[in-house]
């Protein structure tokens, strides 16, 4: 059982995807670390769960060293929230696994096909790399869960995404609502589904996850345990009157 607190370390907002629902929006144009990473790692105490977030954390060359340092401080669990693309290189997946036996990944997967996923990420080839990254994580025995942001373009395919995630090696799946910030707010007509249309597909996807032995979580990840999902991290400041776009499913 984990006894420490959750320590979120946001490395920066740079990302090699450009997701249509990205809550960080124009923050990703910024450069440099958001925090003193070395100092944040030094503040870790035994039993803490440490979550490295971005942007895309794997773009930072020092990530394995930071993971190793957090492990050395006695972290009870270490999470990297990632699009998984750099793990398509087996050597990088191995470097992360070797950095700590307490490391787990929270991988963003937005479609059951290349066309669906790559439309969401606005990055050609990202699907192939993410799936290969999940497979490499499995080969390295590096635990991974998957997060799916439920949108107008993928909600009918949630069950298929569950099957794909399981086949690629994920052990858990998180169905996340669109958040009313950044690109999601500006692209709301493209990405926000009607809740009443989503619910039956979501219910079937959860049932499929249960059948396959995947742990599933809908909406807020607080009840899932920090060892599975770290959360969404920082967001672009909302416009005045920006309301929540998708309600969490009860």
C-alpha positions as CSV (number, residue, x, y, z in Angstrom):
1,X,0.0,0.0,0.0
2,X,1.3,3.5,-0.9
3,X,1.6,5.8,2.1
4,X,3.0,9.0,0.7
5,X,1.5,11.8,-1.2
6,X,1.2,12.5,-4.9
7,X,4.0,14.7,-6.2
8,X,3.3,16.1,-9.8
9,X,6.4,17.3,-11.6
10,X,5.5,19.1,-14.8
11,X,8.5,19.1,-17.0
12,X,7.3,21.5,-19.7
13,X,4.6,21.9,-22.3
14,X,6.5,21.0,-25.5
15,X,4.9,18.0,-27.3
16,X,5.5,16.1,-30.5
17,X,1.7,15.7,-31.0
18,X,-0.8,18.5,-31.6
19,X,-4.0,17.1,-30.3
20,X,-7.3,18.8,-31.3
21,X,-8.5,18.5,-27.6
22,X,-5.2,19.6,-25.9
23,X,-6.2,21.5,-22.8
24,X,-2.7,23.1,-22.6
25,X,-3.4,24.9,-25.9
26,X,-0.8,27.5,-26.7
27,X,1.2,26.8,-23.5
28,X,2.9,24.1,-25.6
29,X,4.7,27.0,-27.5
30,X,6.7,27.7,-24.3
31,X,10.2,26.4,-23.7
32,X,12.1,25.2,-20.7
33,X,11.1,23.3,-17.6
34,X,8.0,24.5,-15.6
35,X,9.7,23.6,-12.3
36,X,13.1,23.1,-10.9
37,X,13.1,19.4,-11.7
38,X,16.2,18.5,-9.6
39,X,14.7,20.4,-6.7
40,X,11.3,18.8,-7.0
41,X,12.9,15.3,-7.1
42,X,15.0,16.2,-4.0
43,X,11.8,17.0,-2.2
44,X,10.5,13.4,-2.7
45,X,10.1,11.4,0.5
46,X,9.8,7.7,1.0
47,X,6.4,6.3,-0.2
48,X,5.5,9.3,-2.4
49,X,3.9,8.7,-5.8
50,X,5.8,10.8,-8.3
51,X,4.1,11.7,-11.6
52,X,6.2,13.2,-14.5
53,X,3.9,15.2,-16.8
54,X,4.2,17.5,-19.8
55,X,3.6,18.3,-22.6
56,X,5.5,15.2,-23.5
57,X,7.9,14.1,-20.8
58,X,9.9,11.7,-23.0
59,X,11.2,14.6,-25.0
60,X,13.5,15.4,-22.1
61,X,16.8,13.7,-22.3
62,X,17.2,13.7,-18.5
63,X,14.0,11.8,-17.9
64,X,15.6,8.4,-17.1
65,X,18.0,10.2,-14.7
66,X,15.1,12.0,-13.0
67,X,13.2,8.7,-12.7
68,X,16.3,7.0,-11.2
69,X,16.7,9.9,-8.8
70,X,13.1,9.7,-7.6
71,X,13.5,6.0,-7.1
72,X,16.6,6.6,-5.1
73,X,14.6,9.0,-2.8
74,X,12.3,6.1,-2.0
75,X,9.3,6.9,-4.2
76,X,6.6,4.3,-3.8
77,X,5.5,4.6,-7.4
78,X,6.6,6.6,-10.4
79,X,4.4,7.5,-13.3
80,X,5.2,9.0,-16.7
81,X,2.2,10.4,-18.6
82,X,3.1,10.1,-22.3
83,X,1.9,9.6,-25.8
84,X,4.2,6.6,-26.0
85,X,5.8,7.5,-29.3
86,X,9.4,7.5,-28.1
87,X,9.0,4.1,-26.6
88,X,8.7,2.8,-30.2
89,X,12.5,2.8,-29.9
90,X,13.1,-0.4,-27.8
91,X,16.3,1.0,-26.3
92,X,14.4,4.0,-24.8
93,X,11.8,1.7,-23.3
94,X,14.6,-0.4,-21.8
95,X,16.2,2.8,-20.4
96,X,13.0,3.7,-18.6
97,X,12.5,0.2,-17.3
98,X,16.1,0.1,-16.0
99,X,15.6,3.5,-14.3
100,X,13.2,2.1,-11.7
101,X,11.2,-1.0,-11.0
102,X,8.4,1.2,-9.6
103,X,7.8,2.9,-12.9
104,X,4.4,2.7,-14.7
105,X,3.2,4.5,-17.8
106,X,-0.1,6.3,-18.6
107,X,-0.2,6.3,-22.4
108,X,-2.5,8.4,-24.5
109,X,-4.4,6.4,-27.1
110,X,-7.1,8.2,-29.1
111,X,-8.3,5.7,-31.7
112,X,-8.7,2.1,-32.8
113,X,-7.1,2.9,-36.2
114,X,-4.3,5.0,-37.6
115,X,-6.8,7.4,-39.3
116,X,-8.7,7.9,-36.1
117,X,-5.8,8.3,-33.7
118,X,-3.7,10.5,-36.1
119,X,-6.7,12.8,-36.7
120,X,-6.9,13.5,-33.0
121,X,-3.1,14.0,-32.6
122,X,-2.8,15.9,-35.9
123,X,0.4,14.0,-36.4
124,X,0.8,11.4,-39.2
125,X,2.4,8.2,-38.0
126,X,1.7,8.8,-34.3
127,X,-0.6,5.8,-34.0
128,X,2.0,3.3,-35.3
129,X,4.6,4.7,-32.9
130,X,2.2,4.7,-29.9
131,X,1.1,1.1,-30.5
132,X,4.7,0.0,-30.9
133,X,5.6,1.9,-27.8
134,X,3.0,0.0,-25.8
135,X,4.3,-3.3,-27.3
136,X,7.8,-2.4,-26.3
137,X,6.7,-1.5,-22.8
138,X,5.1,-4.9,-22.5
139,X,8.2,-6.6,-23.8
140,X,10.2,-4.7,-21.2
141,X,7.7,-5.7,-18.5
142,X,7.0,-2.0,-17.9
143,X,3.4,-1.6,-16.7
144,X,1.2,0.6,-18.8
145,X,-2.4,2.0,-18.6
146,X,-4.1,3.8,-21.5
147,X,-6.1,7.1,-21.3
148,X,-8.7,7.8,-24.0
149,X,-10.2,11.3,-24.3
150,X,-13.8,10.6,-25.4
151,X,-14.6,12.8,-28.4
152,X,-17.2,13.0,-31.2
153,X,-14.8,11.1,-33.5
154,X,-14.0,8.1,-31.2
155,X,-16.9,7.5,-28.8
156,X,-18.6,4.9,-31.1
157,X,-15.3,3.0,-31.2
158,X,-14.5,2.8,-27.5
159,X,-15.0,-0.9,-27.3
160,X,-12.5,-1.4,-30.2
161,X,-10.0,0.8,-28.4
162,X,-10.3,-1.4,-25.4
163,X,-9.6,-4.5,-27.4
164,X,-6.6,-2.8,-29.1
165,X,-5.2,-1.5,-25.8
166,X,-5.4,-5.0,-24.3
167,X,-3.8,-6.6,-27.3
168,X,-0.9,-4.0,-27.2
169,X,-0.2,-4.8,-23.5
170,X,-2.2,-2.2,-21.4
171,X,-3.5,-3.4,-18.1
172,X,-5.9,-0.5,-17.4
173,X,-7.9,2.0,-19.4
174,X,-9.2,5.5,-18.4
175,X,-12.0,7.2,-20.3
176,X,-11.5,10.9,-19.8
177,X,-13.9,13.7,-20.6
178,X,-12.9,16.6,-22.8
179,X,-11.8,19.5,-20.6
180,X,-12.9,23.1,-21.5
181,X,-9.5,24.6,-22.0
182,X,-7.1,25.4,-24.8
183,X,-7.8,23.7,-28.1
184,X,-10.7,21.7,-26.7
185,X,-12.6,25.0,-26.1
186,X,-11.7,26.4,-29.5
187,X,-12.5,23.1,-31.3
188,X,-15.6,22.2,-29.3
189,X,-17.9,21.8,-32.3
190,X,-15.4,19.1,-33.6
191,X,-14.6,17.3,-30.4
192,X,-17.4,17.4,-27.9
193,X,-20.0,14.6,-28.1
194,X,-23.5,14.6,-26.8
195,X,-23.4,12.8,-23.4
196,X,-26.6,10.8,-24.1
197,X,-25.0,9.4,-27.2
198,X,-21.8,8.5,-25.5
199,X,-23.3,6.6,-22.5
200,X,-24.3,3.3,-24.2
201,X,-20.9,3.0,-26.0
202,X,-19.1,3.8,-22.8
203,X,-21.1,1.1,-20.9
204,X,-20.2,-1.5,-23.6
205,X,-16.6,-0.5,-23.5
206,X,-16.4,-0.8,-19.7
207,X,-18.0,-4.3,-20.0
208,X,-15.5,-5.3,-22.7
209,X,-12.6,-4.1,-20.4
210,X,-14.0,-6.2,-17.6
211,X,-14.3,-9.2,-19.9
212,X,-10.6,-8.8,-20.9
213,X,-9.4,-8.2,-17.3
214,X,-8.5,-4.5,-17.7
215,X,-9.2,-2.2,-14.9
216,X,-11.3,0.8,-16.1
217,X,-12.0,4.3,-14.8
218,X,-14.4,6.9,-16.1
219,X,-13.8,10.6,-15.6
220,X,-12.0,11.7,-12.4
221,X,-9.1,9.3,-11.7
222,X,-8.9,10.0,-8.0
223,X,-10.7,6.7,-7.2
224,X,-8.4,4.7,-9.5
225,X,-5.3,5.0,-7.4
226,X,-2.4,7.2,-8.3
227,X,-0.4,4.1,-9.4
228,X,-2.6,4.0,-12.5
229,X,-3.4,7.5,-13.7
230,X,-1.6,10.8,-12.8
231,X,-4.2,13.3,-14.0
232,X,-4.2,15.9,-16.8
233,X,-1.6,18.4,-15.4
234,X,-1.6,22.1,-16.1
235,X,-4.0,23.7,-18.6
236,X,-4.3,26.9,-20.6
237,X,-6.2,29.5,-18.6
238,X,-9.9,29.3,-19.5
239,X,-11.8,32.1,-21.2
240,X,-14.5,33.9,-19.2
241,X,-17.6,31.8,-18.9
242,X,-16.0,28.6,-20.2
243,X,-18.2,25.8,-19.0
244,X,-17.5,22.1,-18.6
245,X,-18.0,20.6,-22.0
246,X,-18.6,16.9,-21.1
247,X,-20.1,15.9,-17.8
248,X,-18.5,12.9,-16.0
249,X,-20.5,9.8,-16.4
250,X,-22.1,8.8,-13.0
